[in-house]
């Protein structure tokens, strides 16, 4: 499998899951400014949506959308314990979190990365992000991971999105639970491996 990614982007979530799963994978960096891959391909030739992540499978198929990719990888490597079995309530709880992070958190951050967005849009976005941080911090107040004692694909996604506070200039200090959560996830060997492969931390 090959993951097309951009450092620190939402593609870091499937990158972490690939690492946590012990999967065999390669990486190809994408320049999001020029929308071209490291090998010179236009990103649109791989994903018509012109976005990362994209997972290229051995059969030549591609899979996009981070929430779909992480579930696919976890299902291919059930021994890693990153996702409960299909049809269980525990699985639905993880999917509930994946959907919340994608629709309420991920999208709320987007205006804050757009230089041409009006300030009023950015102010509304910051307010939405803060509400989301309040919500997930409350959920994590009595547990180490989103669904309890076990790290799942939802935690890889949440860690990735909350890590964006570094890029939007938002101090996490008002959410000490999230500070501790980010430190806990960042200390995982597989997470450190993925972040080092993206050049975000020293190898």
SVG drawing of the C-alpha trace seen along z (x, -y; Angstrom):
<svg xmlns="http://www.w3.org/2000/svg" viewBox="-24 -40 40 51">
<polyline fill="none" stroke="black" stroke-width="0.4" points="0.0,0.0 1.1,-3.5 -0.1,-6.6 -0.1,-10.0 0.2,-12.6 1.2,-16.1 3.1,-16.6 0.8,-17.3 -2.4,-17.2 -5.4,-15.0 -3.4,-12.3 -1.4,-11.9 -4.4,-10.0 -4.2,-7.0 -0.4,-7.3 -0.6,-6.7 -3.0,-3.8 -0.8,-2.1 2.1,-2.4 0.0,-1.2 -1.3,1.8 2.2,2.9 1.2,2.7 3.7,2.7 3.4,-0.7 5.3,-3.3 4.8,-7.0 4.7,-9.7 4.6,-13.3 2.2,-15.8 2.8,-19.5 -0.6,-20.9 0.4,-24.3 1.1,-23.0 -1.1,-19.9 1.6,-17.6 3.2,-14.5 6.9,-13.9 7.1,-12.0 5.6,-14.8 2.1,-13.5 -0.8,-15.9 -2.7,-15.0 -6.0,-15.2 -4.8,-12.2 -4.8,-10.1 -7.8,-11.8 -10.2,-13.9 -11.0,-15.8 -7.4,-17.1 -6.9,-16.2 -5.0,-13.9 -5.1,-11.3 -5.1,-8.8 -4.3,-5.1 -3.1,-3.3 -3.8,0.4 -1.9,3.3 -4.6,4.1 -4.4,0.6 -7.5,-0.6 -7.5,-3.9 -9.3,-4.7 -9.9,-8.3 -11.4,-9.9 -9.4,-9.4 -12.3,-7.8 -12.8,-5.2 -9.0,-4.5 -8.4,-4.0 -11.3,-1.5 -10.1,0.4 -6.5,0.7 -7.8,1.7 -10.0,4.4 -7.1,5.7 -5.0,6.0 -7.5,7.1 -4.6,8.4 -3.7,4.7 -7.0,4.2 -7.6,0.7 -11.2,1.3 -13.9,3.5 -15.7,6.1 -18.3,5.0 -21.9,5.2 -21.0,4.5 -22.0,1.5 -18.3,0.9 -17.7,0.5 -20.6,-1.9 -19.2,-4.0 -15.8,-4.3 -17.7,-5.2 -19.7,-7.8 -16.5,-9.5 -15.0,-9.3 -18.1,-11.0 -18.1,-13.7 -14.4,-14.5 -14.9,-14.6 -18.0,-16.8 -17.7,-19.0 -13.9,-19.3 -12.1,-18.8 -14.3,-21.1 -14.4,-23.7 -10.6,-24.2 -10.7,-24.6 -11.4,-28.4 -8.4,-29.0 -6.0,-27.7 -7.5,-30.0 -5.6,-33.3 -8.4,-34.8 -11.3,-34.1 -12.8,-37.1 -12.0,-37.6 -15.7,-37.1 -15.6,-33.6 -12.4,-32.9 -13.9,-34.2 -16.9,-31.9 -14.5,-29.0 -12.5,-29.6 -15.7,-29.6 -16.7,-26.3 -13.3,-24.8 -13.4,-25.8 -16.9,-24.2 -15.6,-21.0 -12.5,-21.1 -14.9,-21.5 -16.9,-18.5 -14.0,-16.1 -12.2,-17.3 -15.4,-16.5 -15.5,-13.0 -11.9,-12.3 -12.1,-13.5 -12.6,-10.0 -10.8,-7.8 -7.5,-7.7 -9.0,-7.2 -12.2,-8.3 -14.0,-5.0 -12.4,-3.8 -9.1,-2.1 -8.2,-1.1 -6.6,-3.2 -8.6,-3.1 -8.6,-4.6 -10.8,-7.5 -7.9,-8.5 -5.5,-8.7 -8.0,-11.1 -8.6,-13.2 -4.9,-13.5 -4.3,-14.7 -7.0,-17.3 -6.2,-18.7 -2.5,-18.8 -3.6,-21.6 -3.8,-24.0 -0.1,-24.4 -0.8,-25.7 -3.8,-28.0 -2.2,-29.6 -4.7,-28.3 -3.3,-27.6 -4.4,-24.3 -3.9,-25.5 -7.6,-26.0 -8.1,-22.2 -5.6,-20.4 -7.3,-17.1 -6.5,-17.6 -2.9,-18.6 -2.4,-15.3 -4.2,-13.4 -2.0,-14.8 1.1,-14.0 -0.1,-10.5 -0.8,-9.8 2.4,-11.4 4.4,-9.1 3.2,-6.0 6.0,-4.4 3.9,-4.0 2.8,-7.6 6.3,-8.8 7.3,-6.7 4.6,-8.2 5.4,-11.8 9.2,-11.2 8.4,-9.9 6.6,-13.1 9.5,-15.2 7.4,-16.6 9.7,-15.3 13.3,-14.0 13.7,-10.4"/>
</svg>
